[in-house]
Amino acid sequence: MSEEKHHHHHRLFNHHKEEASGKPKIDYKKEAKHHQHKEHLGKLSAAAAGAYALHEKKMAKKDPEHAHRHKIKEEVATVVAVGAGAYALHEHHKKKEAKKQHRHHRHHLF
């Protein structure tokens, strides 16, 4: 039964479709939109981690008894914010690349 039954997995960007040349057909518009969404998530994550780092910095001053703990949390949140910012930048470049590919692969009628 398992040999007869084929599992069809949904693939991102419609890579499973093939053109006449045998190469997978890629929906570059959809890919650009996907990277834009991930870029926005990266920016949001960077902002949230940055806000948390500032909060912990403030708490370190307000709560001198646990200042060391707050300072460590602040530093970790700062590293997370930088990483999320770098991820957002990476996705921005991937989005630009997908848009560029879309321009190169458009079919012109004339």
SEVEXSE-86934 format. One record per residue (C-alpha): x, y, z; residue in one letter. Coordinates in steps of 0.1 Angstrom, whole numbers, padded with zeros to 4 digits, always signed. Layout:
<keti><c1>X</c1><c2>Y</c2><c3>Z</c3><res>a</res></keti>
...
***
This chain:
<keti><c1>+0000</c1><c2>+0000</c2><c3>+0000</c3><res>m</res></keti>
<keti><c1>+0027</c1><c2>+0025</c2><c3>+0009</c3><res>s</res></keti>
<keti><c1>+0044</c1><c2>+0018</c2><c3>-0025</c3><res>e</res></keti>
<keti><c1>+0013</c1><c2>+0027</c2><c3>-0044</c3><res>e</res></keti>
<keti><c1>+0005</c1><c2>+0057</c2><c3>-0023</c3><res>k</res></keti>
<keti><c1>+0025</c1><c2>+0088</c2><c3>-0032</c3><res>h</res></keti>
<keti><c1>+0028</c1><c2>+0116</c2><c3>-0007</c3><res>h</res></keti>
<keti><c1>+0028</c1><c2>+0150</c2><c3>-0023</c3><res>h</res></keti>
<keti><c1>+0045</c1><c2>+0176</c2><c3>-0003</c3><res>h</res></keti>
<keti><c1>+0038</c1><c2>+0212</c2><c3>-0008</c3><res>h</res></keti>
<keti><c1>+0070</c1><c2>+0229</c2><c3>-0019</c3><res>r</res></keti>
<keti><c1>+0077</c1><c2>+0265</c2><c3>-0013</c3><res>l</res></keti>
<keti><c1>+0078</c1><c2>+0288</c2><c3>-0044</c3><res>f</res></keti>
<keti><c1>+0062</c1><c2>+0261</c2><c3>-0066</c3><res>n</res></keti>
<keti><c1>+0095</c1><c2>+0245</c2><c3>-0075</c3><res>h</res></keti>
<keti><c1>+0077</c1><c2>+0213</c2><c3>-0083</c3><res>h</res></keti>
<keti><c1>+0063</c1><c2>+0228</c2><c3>-0116</c3><res>k</res></keti>
<keti><c1>+0085</c1><c2>+0223</c2><c3>-0146</c3><res>e</res></keti>
<keti><c1>+0088</c1><c2>+0243</c2><c3>-0178</c3><res>e</res></keti>
<keti><c1>+0093</c1><c2>+0227</c2><c3>-0212</c3><res>a</res></keti>
<keti><c1>+0131</c1><c2>+0228</c2><c3>-0207</c3><res>s</res></keti>
<keti><c1>+0128</c1><c2>+0204</c2><c3>-0177</c3><res>g</res></keti>
<keti><c1>+0139</c1><c2>+0231</c2><c3>-0152</c3><res>k</res></keti>
<keti><c1>+0117</c1><c2>+0238</c2><c3>-0122</c3><res>p</res></keti>
<keti><c1>+0094</c1><c2>+0269</c2><c3>-0126</c3><res>k</res></keti>
<keti><c1>+0100</c1><c2>+0294</c2><c3>-0098</c3><res>i</res></keti>
<keti><c1>+0075</c1><c2>+0320</c2><c3>-0089</c3><res>d</res></keti>
<keti><c1>+0098</c1><c2>+0349</c2><c3>-0083</c3><res>y</res></keti>
<keti><c1>+0070</c1><c2>+0373</c2><c3>-0072</c3><res>k</res></keti>
<keti><c1>+0060</c1><c2>+0348</c2><c3>-0045</c3><res>k</res></keti>
<keti><c1>+0096</c1><c2>+0343</c2><c3>-0035</c3><res>e</res></keti>
<keti><c1>+0102</c1><c2>+0381</c2><c3>-0032</c3><res>a</res></keti>
<keti><c1>+0070</c1><c2>+0384</c2><c3>-0011</c3><res>k</res></keti>
<keti><c1>+0082</c1><c2>+0355</c2><c3>+0011</c3><res>h</res></keti>
<keti><c1>+0115</c1><c2>+0372</c2><c3>+0018</c3><res>h</res></keti>
<keti><c1>+0098</c1><c2>+0405</c2><c3>+0024</c3><res>q</res></keti>
<keti><c1>+0077</c1><c2>+0388</c2><c3>+0051</c3><res>h</res></keti>
<keti><c1>+0108</c1><c2>+0373</c2><c3>+0067</c3><res>k</res></keti>
<keti><c1>+0126</c1><c2>+0407</c2><c3>+0065</c3><res>e</res></keti>
<keti><c1>+0097</c1><c2>+0423</c2><c3>+0084</c3><res>h</res></keti>
<keti><c1>+0098</c1><c2>+0396</c2><c3>+0111</c3><res>l</res></keti>
<keti><c1>+0136</c1><c2>+0401</c2><c3>+0114</c3><res>g</res></keti>
<keti><c1>+0130</c1><c2>+0439</c2><c3>+0119</c3><res>k</res></keti>
<keti><c1>+0103</c1><c2>+0433</c2><c3>+0144</c3><res>l</res></keti>
<keti><c1>+0124</c1><c2>+0408</c2><c3>+0164</c3><res>s</res></keti>
<keti><c1>+0153</c1><c2>+0433</c2><c3>+0164</c3><res>a</res></keti>
<keti><c1>+0131</c1><c2>+0460</c2><c3>+0178</c3><res>a</res></keti>
<keti><c1>+0116</c1><c2>+0438</c2><c3>+0204</c3><res>a</res></keti>
<keti><c1>+0150</c1><c2>+0425</c2><c3>+0216</c3><res>a</res></keti>
<keti><c1>+0164</c1><c2>+0460</c2><c3>+0216</c3><res>g</res></keti>
<keti><c1>+0135</c1><c2>+0472</c2><c3>+0238</c3><res>a</res></keti>
<keti><c1>+0140</c1><c2>+0443</c2><c3>+0261</c3><res>y</res></keti>
<keti><c1>+0177</c1><c2>+0452</c2><c3>+0264</c3><res>a</res></keti>
<keti><c1>+0168</c1><c2>+0487</c2><c3>+0273</c3><res>l</res></keti>
<keti><c1>+0143</c1><c2>+0475</c2><c3>+0299</c3><res>h</res></keti>
<keti><c1>+0170</c1><c2>+0452</c2><c3>+0315</c3><res>e</res></keti>
<keti><c1>+0195</c1><c2>+0481</c2><c3>+0316</c3><res>k</res></keti>
<keti><c1>+0169</c1><c2>+0502</c2><c3>+0334</c3><res>k</res></keti>
<keti><c1>+0162</c1><c2>+0473</c2><c3>+0358</c3><res>m</res></keti>
<keti><c1>+0199</c1><c2>+0469</c2><c3>+0366</c3><res>a</res></keti>
<keti><c1>+0199</c1><c2>+0505</c2><c3>+0379</c3><res>k</res></keti>
<keti><c1>+0166</c1><c2>+0502</c2><c3>+0398</c3><res>k</res></keti>
<keti><c1>+0174</c1><c2>+0468</c2><c3>+0414</c3><res>d</res></keti>
<keti><c1>+0211</c1><c2>+0469</c2><c3>+0425</c3><res>p</res></keti>
<keti><c1>+0206</c1><c2>+0437</c2><c3>+0444</c3><res>e</res></keti>
<keti><c1>+0201</c1><c2>+0418</c2><c3>+0412</c3><res>h</res></keti>
<keti><c1>+0221</c1><c2>+0441</c2><c3>+0389</c3><res>a</res></keti>
<keti><c1>+0244</c1><c2>+0414</c2><c3>+0376</c3><res>h</res></keti>
<keti><c1>+0215</c1><c2>+0392</c2><c3>+0365</c3><res>r</res></keti>
<keti><c1>+0199</c1><c2>+0422</c2><c3>+0347</c3><res>h</res></keti>
<keti><c1>+0232</c1><c2>+0431</c2><c3>+0331</c3><res>k</res></keti>
<keti><c1>+0236</c1><c2>+0396</c2><c3>+0317</c3><res>i</res></keti>
<keti><c1>+0200</c1><c2>+0396</c2><c3>+0303</c3><res>k</res></keti>
<keti><c1>+0207</c1><c2>+0430</c2><c3>+0288</c3><res>e</res></keti>
<keti><c1>+0238</c1><c2>+0417</c2><c3>+0270</c3><res>e</res></keti>
<keti><c1>+0220</c1><c2>+0386</c2><c3>+0257</c3><res>v</res></keti>
<keti><c1>+0191</c1><c2>+0407</c2><c3>+0244</c3><res>a</res></keti>
<keti><c1>+0216</c1><c2>+0431</c2><c3>+0227</c3><res>t</res></keti>
<keti><c1>+0232</c1><c2>+0401</c2><c3>+0209</c3><res>v</res></keti>
<keti><c1>+0198</c1><c2>+0388</c2><c3>+0199</c3><res>v</res></keti>
<keti><c1>+0189</c1><c2>+0423</c2><c3>+0185</c3><res>a</res></keti>
<keti><c1>+0221</c1><c2>+0425</c2><c3>+0165</c3><res>v</res></keti>
<keti><c1>+0215</c1><c2>+0390</c2><c3>+0151</c3><res>g</res></keti>
<keti><c1>+0179</c1><c2>+0397</c2><c3>+0142</c3><res>a</res></keti>
<keti><c1>+0190</c1><c2>+0429</c2><c3>+0125</c3><res>g</res></keti>
<keti><c1>+0216</c1><c2>+0410</c2><c3>+0105</c3><res>a</res></keti>
<keti><c1>+0189</c1><c2>+0384</c2><c3>+0095</c3><res>y</res></keti>
<keti><c1>+0166</c1><c2>+0412</c2><c3>+0084</c3><res>a</res></keti>
<keti><c1>+0194</c1><c2>+0426</c2><c3>+0062</c3><res>l</res></keti>
<keti><c1>+0201</c1><c2>+0392</c2><c3>+0048</c3><res>h</res></keti>
<keti><c1>+0164</c1><c2>+0387</c2><c3>+0039</c3><res>e</res></keti>
<keti><c1>+0164</c1><c2>+0422</c2><c3>+0023</c3><res>h</res></keti>
<keti><c1>+0191</c1><c2>+0412</c2><c3>+0000</c3><res>h</res></keti>
<keti><c1>+0174</c1><c2>+0379</c2><c3>-0009</c3><res>k</res></keti>
<keti><c1>+0142</c1><c2>+0399</c2><c3>-0017</c3><res>k</res></keti>
<keti><c1>+0162</c1><c2>+0422</c2><c3>-0040</c3><res>k</res></keti>
<keti><c1>+0177</c1><c2>+0392</c2><c3>-0057</c3><res>e</res></keti>
<keti><c1>+0143</c1><c2>+0375</c2><c3>-0062</c3><res>a</res></keti>
<keti><c1>+0129</c1><c2>+0408</c2><c3>-0077</c3><res>k</res></keti>
<keti><c1>+0159</c1><c2>+0410</c2><c3>-0100</c3><res>k</res></keti>
<keti><c1>+0154</c1><c2>+0374</c2><c3>-0111</c3><res>q</res></keti>
<keti><c1>+0117</c1><c2>+0382</c2><c3>-0117</c3><res>h</res></keti>
<keti><c1>+0127</c1><c2>+0410</c2><c3>-0141</c3><res>r</res></keti>
<keti><c1>+0151</c1><c2>+0388</c2><c3>-0160</c3><res>h</res></keti>
<keti><c1>+0126</c1><c2>+0359</c2><c3>-0164</c3><res>h</res></keti>
<keti><c1>+0095</c1><c2>+0379</c2><c3>-0174</c3><res>r</res></keti>
<keti><c1>+0080</c1><c2>+0368</c2><c3>-0208</c3><res>h</res></keti>
<keti><c1>+0077</c1><c2>+0397</c2><c3>-0232</c3><res>h</res></keti>
<keti><c1>+0049</c1><c2>+0395</c2><c3>-0258</c3><res>l</res></keti>
<keti><c1>+0065</c1><c2>+0420</c2><c3>-0282</c3><res>f</res></keti>
***
